[in-house]
Each structure stands twice: as C-alpha cells, then as structure tokens.
C-alpha cells in the first residue's frame, strides 16, 4: 500500500481535522490516551499556548487518515545536541508515539521513516519517550533496517500494569502479603463509617466530579508543596478543559471512595481502546493512616472485569518503583530513544552519550 505523509502546523487545523483525528484515536491499534484530540487540545490551550504541537499525519492511497503523531520543534541541548523534533511532551503526557489504524502499523512506520530519510527535509532527528515496546509500530521504528537511519535508545524500564484475564479476579493474582495489608486498611476505614465505591463515566463524570478530584489532590502533600493541579491556574484550567472534552465520549473515568456521604478518595483514569490508564489520584488527609487512595485503586481493579469486559489491560502510567508496582502483578516494557537520519546526525548522537548523566542533572533530559 502506498501512503502519503506530511507535517502540518496547529494553526492550519480545521474542525474536520479534529473529527477524523477523533475517529482514528477511537479505533487506533495503539492505545495512547495522551494522543486523544481532546487531551491535546486542552494541553495546547493551557499548558503550551505559545508552542502548540504540529501534526504528523499519514494517509493511505484513498486519503483516509491511518497514522498520527503530535510533534514539537526543539533546539539543541546536552541530551540531543541537534535541532530536533520531539513527541509532544508536557507535565501530564506520560508517553508518546503514533496512533495507527488496525493493520497499518508497518505502513505508518515506513512512511514516517521515509519522510525522515529524505534529504533536505526538516524531520531528520526525532525524540520519542516511553514507547510501548510490544507495539509493532514502535518496534518498527527502532528496529529499522534502513541504512540511512539509526535508533539511539536512551531509557528502558518496566511499567506496572494489570493484564485482565477472563474469570480471574485481581485479588487472585496479588501477593498474599499485599492483599492482607489492603484488607486490613479497608477494615480501618470501615471502622469510621460505611465504605462504598462508585465509578463515574460519561454524563456522571461531570464538572462536580472533576472539582472534587482536584480538591482531594490538592488536600494532600502535593497541595502543601504547591505542585497540585489546583495550585496552578494553567494546570487547573487544563484538567477541567480536558475533562469536559473527554467525558462525553466515555474516555474519562473517575473512581470515588466514600465514607458515608463523604468522598475520601478519587482517581481519574483515561480510556483508550481496550486499555484503561491511570492519570491522577487524590485522597482526604484525615484518613491517611488507612491509605484510602491505595484501597480505592484496589476496588477499581476488582470492578474492572464486570464493568468493562472488553478491557485487556490497566496501565498504571507510573514508574517501576511506584506504590502501584506492589499492587499490580504484570509489567510492560517501555522504551525511549532518538531516531536520526544521516551519518553526521548519528555521529553527533553517538558522541552525546557521555553527556547524558550531566544532561539529566541539568534537566536537559528533553
């Protein structure tokens, strides 16, 4: 199959462009909630208003959109000492990559690689962070056999996930010591009142739920440190805007734990294809001794099979040493790196490896 590929500025996008983007995001074989148009629109408006992303779009020979990535231009730094493109990144985008229509991973990868390898074009160096290693499109990028291109891996880690199994509860797959601790914490909470859990999606995931979520995240240590979303006008605006855009499509899920009528914990989660991804969490500090946030996550995992039988995975979107690593039994390999075209660019990137420890210390990890 032949395919065309182009990079377009954000300012050129029309409502029809967002409509076809939404259709691709819903059907994409690569689950990535951070590439949902509503998520990116909110981020571009509130978090990077002076530097919205450009769109790399791949179309088949009929003109149908089969692949998409959000990219931003970057100046040279210690991490990538050349002008380069980077997968759109901000404080709340935990992975990058490309959306692709089912059955088109190789076509989209080949079109992207061909664009990079063309002499004289601007897309010669591309930085991508936290790609899912098992995604066939991602693998096609770093395993390319095109002699004009080379992949420079910068990081690899294992993210905690839960792969669903029909008829098997999360509890049955947890370590006995972890499950014992969760049950003990739940009993502590039950001593203070009736404990219940509710899942809010679609029309139920309304602004009131979003406001409760922001308040609980702010009530904890993030609020005290000034790093909560509620503490920043831009981040608060982003979250409420993102929530309003995603909720009607069912792509936003709040899970709340209540003690009586009082909401004491809330998680926000993003639905993309057959994967539910964790996003933010908050809890009432009055109940911190019983870890209501941790118990609330457990209740979500227990409810997943019945609530969404089509789901194949919960992705924590967390680091490998997070508390969710104790709760979730599975791991997903994540890979970051730089794809470069041309001998000169690849020599520069190879020599820059020695500077990476310094780049990390100076915050130039891109």
N, C-alpha and C positions, 0 to 999 in steps of 0.2 A: 504494500500500500504506500502511495506517495503521500507526503504531508507537507504543509507549509507552516512556517514558524515566524513569529515577529514579536518585538517588544514594543509596547505602547505606553505612553505616559498616562498617568491617572487622570489628568485634565481632559483627556480625549474620550473617556468612557461615558457611554450613554445608558439610560435605563435598560435598554435591550441587552447591553453587555452584561449587566448585573443579573438579568433574568437567566441568560444562558449559563453564566457562572454558577448561579444557584442550582440549576439543573445538573451541572457537572458535579458540583460538590455533593449533592444528594446521592448520586449514583456512582461516585468515584470508587474504584477498587482500592484506593489508598485512603484509609481513614485519617483525616487530619482536620480537627475542628478549628485550628488556627488559620486555615485557608478558606473557611466559610466566608462568603461575601459580607454577611452582617458583622462578623467579628472583625474583619479587616477594615470595613467602612468605619466602625466605631473607633478602632485604633488610629486610623489615618486622621480622623477628625479631632480626637482628643489628645493622643499621645505623640503623634509626629505630624502636626498640621503644616509645618514648613517643609516637610520632606516625605510626602506620601509615596507609596511604592509604585513601581512600574509593573506592568503585567506581561509576562512571557506567555504567549498563547500558541498552542499547536492545533491545527485544523486538518481534518482528513481531506481527501480529494473531492468531497461533496460540500466542503465548507463547514462541517459540523465541528464544534469545539470538543477536542478529545484530550487536551492536556493544558495545565495552567500552573504557573508559579508566580509568586509575588516577590519582586526583587528590589533592592535599593543600591544606589551607587555609593561606593566607599573610597576614601582617599587612602594612600599607602600608610601603613603603620608598622610597628615592630612585628605584629603577628602575620600580616600579609603585606610585604614591602612593595606592593604594586597597586595601581588603581584597579579596583575590582568591583564585582557585583556580589551582593550577599543576599541570601534568603531573608525576606523581611523579618526584622527582629526588633522586639521591644520587651519591656519588663514582663509581659504576660503571654508572649509567644514561646512556648516551650519546645517547639520543634519546627523544622522547615521541610522542604521537599516539594514535590509536584503532585497535584491531583491528576488522575488519568482515568479515562473511561475503561470499563472492563474489556479485557482483551487487547488493549492498546499500549501496554507498558513498553514493549520493545520499540514500537513506532514512535512514541513520545520521547523516549530516551535517545533514539537515533537522530531524531530531528533536532533535539537540544544539542547533542554532541556535534552534529554537522554545522549548526549555527556557530558554535564556539570555534570550530576549526577553520572557518572561512577567513582567509587573510583580509586584514583591513577592517574587520568589524569590531564593535566595541566590547562584545561579550567574549573576552579571552580568558578571564580568571573569575571563577565562581566559588564562593564560600557557602557551604551548607552545614547547618548544625542539627544534631540529633535526628538523623535519618533512621527509620526503622530498617534494621539490617535484613530482615526477611522479605521486605518489599521488593518485588522483581525489578521495578523501575530504578530504585536506589542502587540495587546491586549492579544493574546495567551501567550506571554511571561510573562507579568506582572500579568495575572490572572491565572497562572498555579496552578493546584490543586495537583501537585506532592509534597508530604510532604518533599521531600529532598531539595526543592528549595524555595527561598523566594525573592520577589521583594521589593526593598527599594527605594521608589520614592524620588527624590531629587529636582525636579522642575516641575512646570506645569504652562503654560501660554497660551495665545490665540494670534495666529499669524494672521495678516491681510491678507485676501485672497479675491479673486473675483470668485464666482461660476457663470459660464455662464448660461444664460437662453435663449433658442431659441426665437428669435424675440424681445428680450428685451435689449435695449442698456444700457451701464454702466451709461450714463447720467440720465436715468430714475430712477436709483436706488441711486443716490447720494443725499446727503443733499442739500437743496436749497442754503444755505449759502456757501457751498464748491464750488458748481457749479458756483455760481455768482462770486466768487473770481477767479476761473480758467478762466472764460470768460474775466474778467477784465484784467488779466495778459496776456492773448492771444492778446487782443486789444493793450496793451502796446507794445508787440513785433511787431505787425503788423504796428505800427506807425514808426518802424525803418526799415521796408522793407518787402518784400513778404515772408511769413512764409509757409513752407511746411514740410512734414514729409515723410520719406522713411524707409521701412523695408528691411533689408538686411539679406538674408538667403541663405544657400547653397554656390554656387560659388560667390555670391555677398558679403558674409561675409568673405572677404579676408583679407590679412595682412594689406592692407592700411586702412581698416575699423578698424581693431584692433589697429593699431598705432594711428589713430585719437581718438579712445576711451581712450587709455592710456594718450594721451596728454591732453584731456579735464579733465580727473580725476585728473591729476597732476596739472592742472591750478588752481584748487580750493583750499579750505582750507587744503585738505589732502597733497597737494604738499608743502604748506607752513609749515606744521607740520612734513614733512618728512615721512608720512605714506602712501603715494600713492604707487601704484604698480610700477610706473615708477621710483620712488626714490630708489628702491631696485633691484639689478641685478637679484637676485633669483626670486622675485615676477614678475618682468617683463618677465623673461625667462619662468616662469610657465604660465603666461597668454598667451603669444604668442604661446607657445607649445600646450597648451590646445586648443586654438582657431584653430590652424592648424589641430589638430586631430578631433575636433568635427564639424567643418564647413562642410566638405564633406558629412557628414551624415545628415545634416539639424538640428543638435542638438544645434547649436549656432545661435542666432538671435540678430542682432544689430538694434536698432531703433534710427534714427538720425533726429534731427530737424534742419532745415536750415533757415537762414535769407538771402534771395537772394541765393548766391552760397556758403555762409559761414556756416559750421556746427557749431552750437552753443550749442548743447546738444546731448548726446549719452548714451544709456543704453545697457548693454549686458544682454542677457537672455538665459536660458538653457531649451531646450525642452526635456521632458522625458515622453514618453507615451502620455497621454491626459492632461498633465499639463505643463504649461509654467512657469518657475521660474525666478524671478528677480535675477540678480547677482551683477553687479556694475553699477554705474552711474557717469557721469561727465558733466560739463557744462562750458560755457565760462563766466568767471567772469565779463566781460564787460557788460553782460546782466543780472547780478544777481538780479537787482531790480524787474525784471519781472518773476523771478524763471523759467527759461526755462526748467530746469530739471523736475520740477513738471508738467509743461504743456506737456512736451514730454511724461511723463508717462500716462497722461490722453489721449493723442492721441493714444497711444498703446492700451489702454483699449477699446477705441471706435472702433478700427480697428479689434479687435480680432475675433469677430463672423464671419465677412466676410472673413478674411484671413485664419483662421483655424477653420472651422465649427465643427471639431471633438473635439476641446478642451472642457474640462469640468471645468477647473479652471486655474486662475493665482495665483501663490503662491508668495507672496512678499519676502519670506525668511528674513523678517525683524522682529524686536522686536515689542511688542504690543504698545509701546509708540512712534513709528516712525511716520514721516510725512505721510507715506503711510496708516497709520491707519485712517487718515482723508479722504483719497480718496476711500478706499476700504470698501464696505458695509458688508462683511462677515468675520467670524472668524473661525480659525481652531485650535483645542486644541493640544498642543504639550507637550510631557511628557519626562522627563529624569529620569534615575534611574540606580540602580545596581542590577543585578541578581546574587544571590550567592547560592552555593550548600554546604550542610553540616552544622551541628549545630554550630560548632566552628566559621566558617566564618560569619554566620548570627549573632552570638553574638557580634563579633567584629564590624560588620557594624551597628548594633543597638546602640552600645555604642558610635560609632563615630559621631552620630548625634549632640551631644553637641559641637563637634569641628568644625562643618561646618561653622558657622559665622567667626571663626578665619581662617579657610581654605580659604574662599572667600577673606578675607582681604590680605592674604599672597600669593594669586594667585595659591593656590593648589586646585582649583575647578575642575581640571582634564579636 
